Amino acid sequence: MNPHIKGVSAQKCRKSSGATGNVSFEDLVYLCERSGFPTNIDLNKLIEARSFLATILPDEQLFGAIAKARPPS
């Protein structure tokens, strides 16, 4: 990543046409890692945390594709 970038936002602009809301954090981490931007975030641990949230918040809908599909080995 550019050394001048201090962070990234996973939010989409709500004013843009066709915007659906936020991007799941695990999908963003996967995208960065696959694109060659190291995050130093353990994606498998992040997915485990998401699974834990799903068990303690069973009525909440959790979004994200990579947690459902599992990252490729």
C-alpha positions in Angstrom: 0.0 0.0 0.0 1.0 3.6 -0.4 2.9 4.7 2.7 0.8 7.9 2.8 -2.4 6.0 3.2 -3.3 5.7 6.9 -6.4 3.5 6.6 -9.2 2.4 4.4 -13.0 2.5 4.8 -15.1 -0.5 3.9 -18.2 1.7 3.4 -19.6 2.4 0.0 -20.9 5.9 -0.8 -24.6 5.8 -0.1 -25.2 8.6 -2.6 -23.9 6.7 -5.5 -26.3 4.9 -7.9 -26.7 1.2 -7.0 -24.8 1.4 -3.7 -25.9 -1.4 -1.4 -24.2 -0.4 1.9 -21.1 -1.6 3.6 -18.6 -4.2 2.5 -17.9 -7.0 5.0 -14.5 -6.7 6.7 -13.4 -10.2 5.9 -14.2 -9.7 2.2 -12.1 -6.5 2.2 -9.2 -8.3 3.9 -9.4 -11.1 1.4 -9.5 -8.6 -1.5 -6.4 -6.7 -0.2 -4.4 -9.9 0.4 -5.3 -11.3 -3.0 -4.4 -8.0 -4.6 -0.9 -8.0 -3.1 -1.6 -5.6 -0.2 -0.5 -7.3 3.0 -2.9 -6.6 5.9 -1.2 -8.7 8.7 -4.7 -9.9 9.6 -5.2 -13.7 10.0 -8.2 -14.2 7.7 -9.0 -17.6 9.2 -9.1 -16.1 12.7 -11.3 -13.3 11.4 -13.7 -15.9 9.9 -13.7 -17.7 13.3 -14.6 -14.4 15.0 -17.5 -14.0 12.5 -18.7 -17.6 13.3 -18.6 -16.7 17.0 -20.7 -13.6 16.3 -23.2 -15.7 14.4 -23.7 -18.0 17.4 -24.2 -15.2 19.9 -26.3 -13.1 17.6 -28.5 -15.7 15.9 -31.1 -13.2 14.7 -28.6 -10.9 13.0 -28.0 -11.3 9.3 -24.3 -11.4 8.6 -23.1 -10.6 5.1 -19.9 -11.5 3.2 -19.0 -14.0 0.6 -15.6 -15.3 1.7 -16.8 -16.5 5.1 -19.5 -18.6 3.4 -17.2 -19.9 0.6 -14.1 -20.2 2.8 -10.8 -18.8 1.5 -8.9 -21.0 -1.0 -5.9 -22.9 0.3 
